């Protein structure tokens, strides 16, 4: 199975510096350009998908619509961003003004603190596993999947896909790509120690933006 994970393009919320979570926000003008550049790159530089999954949140769905070039989309609620509770829709400066004690605790603690109304990290990890389990039951190794999601959730999806015991923090910029050859994804490989059967081809890359910047 071939898998391409994609973070959505820049949204208006990203531009404003909001803690977006599951709040809706459309793509910014720059985000639309990023998605169009990525669509052109994927059309010429990477394999065509058999299925395209996307978070239903507006910024991801708009990105997926641009990338899909008319192909059908599969909306998947488990691909939504992590819910950030009472901080959603605020910038960090606004959050510090409205919830100074909470923000101080978040900065001071090395342990994850539960934000009121927010999704627990255990719940995020569980739905990430559920998503891969669903794909493993639904698809064969011949399928080629594009999956458009969010920077926070992608860290958990990658943790499950790679079989890591912990989630690794990554700075994932808009339209970043992760590409894997992953036989029997989420079902366990019969050859776990053979690096030729499970291949990381791209990891947190944005080659489409580098190419566009190099053009006269």
N, C-alpha and C positions, 0 to 999 in steps of 0.2 A: 504494500500500500504506500502510495506517495502522499505526503501531507505537507501543505504549505500553510503556516500560521501567519496571520497578518494583523498588525495593529491598525485600527482605523486612522484616517487622515485627521489633520488638525481641525478641531471644532471651535466654535465661538467661545465655549467654556474654557478650552485649553488656552485660547488667546488671552482670555481675561484672568487666567490663573485660578480658576475655580476648582474646588474639590467636587468633581462632578458625580462620581458614583453612578447611581441609576437615574439621575436627573436627565431630562432630555436636552439636547443641544445640537443644532445643525452644524454642518461643516462651515468653516470660514472660507473666504475667497482663496486663501492660501491652501487650505485643506482640499478644496475642489481641484486646484491645480496639482497638488501632490497625488491625489487619486487618479487623475487623468494621466499623469506621467507614469505612475505605476501600472496603469492599465496598458499603456503602450509597451512598456517594458515586458510585462508578462505575456503579452500577445506574441512577442518575437523571441523572447529569451527563455521561456519556461514552458513546461508541458501544459496541455489543456486539461481542465478539470472534468471529471464525471459528475461531481456534486460540489455545490458551494453552500456552506453553512455560514450563517451570520447571526450575531446578536441582534435582537429586534430594536435595540436603542437607536435613535435617529442617526447619530454620527457614524455608527458602524453600518447600519443599513444603507445609508447614502453612499458610503465608501464601496460597499459590496455591489450596489447597483451600477456604479461607474465601472468597477472591475469586471462585472459579469458580462457586459456587452450583449445584453438581451437574454442571457441564459437564466433559467429559473433559480430562485434562491430558496433555501430552506432556513426558516427562522427558528432559532433554538434559544429558548429562554435561559438555559444553563450557561450560555456564553455571555450573559450580561455582566457588566462590571460589578465589583464588590460594592455592596451598599454601605455608605458611610454615615448613616443615621442623621443626627441633627446638624452635622457639618456639611451636608450636601448642599451644593449651590453657593457656598461661601468661598471667598478667597481665604488664605491663611491669615491675612491681616484682619479681615472681617471676623473670622472665627476667634482670634485672640481678643477682639473687642467684645464679642458676645459671650464667649465662654473662656474667660482668662484662666480660671483654675484648671479646667479640663486640658487646655492647650499646654499649660505649664507641666501638668502631669504627663502628658504625651511626650513632651520633650525630655523630661527628666528620667523616665522609666525605660529600661532596656527590655522589659517584658511587655507584650502586647496588652494594651488596656482596651476594655470594651467601651466603645463610644455609644452613648444612649441611642437606641433605635437602630444601631448598625448590625450588620451581619457578622457573626463570629468567624474567625479564621478557620475553625474546624468545619463550619458549614460550607465555607468556600472550597476547602479541600475535598469535602464530600461530593459537592456537585461537580467538581472537576473530574473526579473519578467516575461519577455517574455518566458524564458526557463521553468519556473514552469507552466505558463499558457499552454504552449504546451504539457507538460506532463499530466496536468490535463485533457486536451481534448483528449489525445491519449490513456491513460491507465485507467484500472479499479483498484479497491481496492485489487484485487487478485494478481496484478503484483508485482514483486520484482526487484528493480532497483539498479544496481551499476553505480555510476557516478564518473568518474575520471577527475579531474580538477586541479586547481592551487591555491596556498596559498592566493593570493590576491583576486581572484574571489570568493573563497569559503566563505569568510566573508560576501559577499553580498548575496550569495545563502542562507546561513544560516539565515541572517536577514529576507529575504522574507519568508522562510519556517516557521520560528518561529513567524512571524507576529510582529516583533519588530519595534518600531518607529525609531530606529537609528541602524547604523552598529557598532558592537562592535569589537574593535581591538583584534585579536588573533595571537599568535605565533603558526603557524601551520607547523610542521616539515614534512619532506618527508615521505610519506606513512601513515600519520596520518588518523585515521578513525573517522567518525561521522555516527552513526546508528540511524534511526528513524522508529517508527511505525506511519504512518501518513495517516489515512483514508482520502480519497478525497483530496489528496495533491494539494495545490495551488488553490483549489476551495472553501475553507471554510468548516469548520466542522459544522455539525448540533448540536454538543455537545461541544462547545468551552471550557466549564468549567469542563468537566469530564476528569481527568488525566489518566483514564484507557483506553481511546480511542486514545490518542496521547501520545506516550511514547518516551523519549530520552533514548536509550539503551547504546550508547557509545558517548563520546564527546571528540574529540581531543586526541585519545588514539593510542598507538603503541604496543599492547600486543605481536605481532609477534617478535619484536626485543628484548623484555624482555625475551621471552621464549628462543630465540636463544642464548642470552647472558648467560642464566642459564645452558645451556647444557655443559657437560664436553668436 
